[in-house]
């Protein structure tokens, strides 16, 4: 047996399932991110190129699990039609007293989005023992705070006007994420189209 080949099949890759934004939407959300940045909050700023809406974080998975995950995604979206979601507010995780992440998301969750996420989540246990999502909270991460934020600055930041951003959901991606000192590099391992 070739030792190099054996080593490669045991490698794990960090993955998640997501809705990837188009270039125009990334630019629009990037402008909101820039406005947040100008507030003086001490944070790390994800690249606009990486903006996405996570449906399911898988973590480090084996290469052998990929065919099963791709098949599950194809199956889960086979009967799903395209739809739109509206992102129109800023928020924080876990809460305003201990903010770690600033995000943009909807004030009302789309039933189509919830159904899509649940169908994917419930089928994945056929591939591996992935932890089921307790509460799906659709969002796009705009910043990761280093040391929290002063309440007055955070309040002002969360009042930044986002407008209503209409995000078309036409595809679901399986994304590989490689972490580097300069930030994460994402590449799509699978892309499935909704009807």
N, C-alpha and C positions, 0 to 999 in steps of 0.2 A: 504493500500500500504506500502511496506517495504521502509522506508526512505533511507536506505543504497543503495538499488537497484536503486532508483530514482536518487540519487547523482551520482552513477557510470555512468549512461547513459548520464548524462549531461557533463561529463568530456570531455575535449578536449585533443588531442594529437598532438604533433608537427611532421609533416610529410613532406617528399619530395619523388619525383619519380626519380630514378637514374639508371645508369649503374654501377654495382659494379665490381671492378677489381679482378682478380684472385691473388693468393698469390705471384706468380712469378713477376707479374707486380707491385704489391705493393712494393716488395723488390727493384725492379729496380728504381722506383720513389722515394722510401725511400733513396736510395743512392744519388740521386740528391738533395733531401731535406737536407741531411746531409752536402753536399757540400755548399749549401746556408747558412746553420746554421754556418758553419766554417768561413764565411765571417765577422761575428761579428755583423750582423744586429739584432737589438732588436725586437724580435717578439715572438708570440705564435706559436707553431708548432703542427698542427693536427697530431694525431696518424696515422701511416701508415695503421693501421687496418681499419681506416675510409676513406681511399682514395676512391673516387667515382666521377662520372661525373653526375652532376645534370641535369635532363631533365626538371624538374618543381618543384619549391619550393611551397608547399601548405600552410605552416604555421600551425597554430593551427586549427585543424578540429574536428568536433564532431564524436564520435564513430558511430553515425547513418549514416554518409556519407561513411564509409568504404566499405560496400557492393557495392555501386554505383561506387566508384572509382576503385575497383577491377574489376568490370564488364567492365568498360570503358577501362581499361588497356588490358584486355583479348581481347576485340573487336579491339582495335587500333593495336595490334601486330599480330592479327590472320593471316594477309596476308603478314607479313614482313619476309624476309629471313635474315639469319645471315650475318654480314658484318664486316669489319675491319676498324678501324680509326688509323691514325698515329699522335702521339703527338711528336713534335720535336722542340718546342721553349718555352722559358720562357717569361712571360709578367707581367704587373702589372695592378691593378684596383685602382682607376679610371684612373690614368695617372701617368707618371714618376715624375711630379712636386709634386704630393700629393699622394704618394703610400700608399695604405692600405693593399693590398693583393698581394702576389707573387703567380703566377700560372704557370702550364705547360699546353700547348694546341697545336693545330695544326696550321701550317701556311696556310693550305687550309681546309675549312670546308667540310666534307663529305656530298654529297647530300642525301645519305641514312640516315645519322644521322639527318639532317634537316627535312626530311620527317617524320621520326619517332617522333621527338619532336613536330612538328606542328600538326600531327594527334592526339597525346595525348592532347596537349594544347587546340585544337579546340573542342574536345569532352567533356572536363571536365566541361563545363558550364551546362551540363545536371545534374551534381551532386550538384554544388554550384556555387556561383558567384566568381570564381577565376579570378584574374587579368590576362589578356593575356600577354604573354611575348612580350615586344617591340622588343627586339633584342636578339636572342639566341646566346650566346657566349660560346661554349663548352670549359671547362677547368677543371682542378683538382687543388684545393687550396693546396698550399704547406706551406704558412705561412701567418699570420695576423700581420702586423707591428704595434708596439705599438706607436711609435713616428716618423713615416716616416723613411727616411734613407738619409744619406749624398749622394749627387749626384754621387761622385766618387765610393763609395762603391756599390751603386745600379747599376751603369753602369757595374762594374766588375762582380757583381752577375748575371746580366742578360746575360752576355757573357759565363756563365758556359755551357759547352758542354753537351747537353742532349742525343745526338744520336737520332735515329728514333725509337720510341717505338710503336710497332704494338699492338694495343689493340683490341682483339676480342669482338664483341658485339653479345652476344648469349642470353641474358636475360634482362628483365626489372624488377626492384624491386620497391615496395612501402616500404619506410623505415620510421620507427619510430625513432625519435631522442630525447633522454632524456639528458638534460643539467645538468652537475654536476660541482662542483668547479674544479675537475681534468680533465674536458673535456667532450665532448659529447659521449654518448653510443648509438650505432646504432643497431637496430634489424629489420629484414625483416618481414613485415606483409603479403607480397604477392610477388611471383616470377613467372613471365610468360616467357616461352621460345619462342624465335623466331624460325622460320622454319629451 
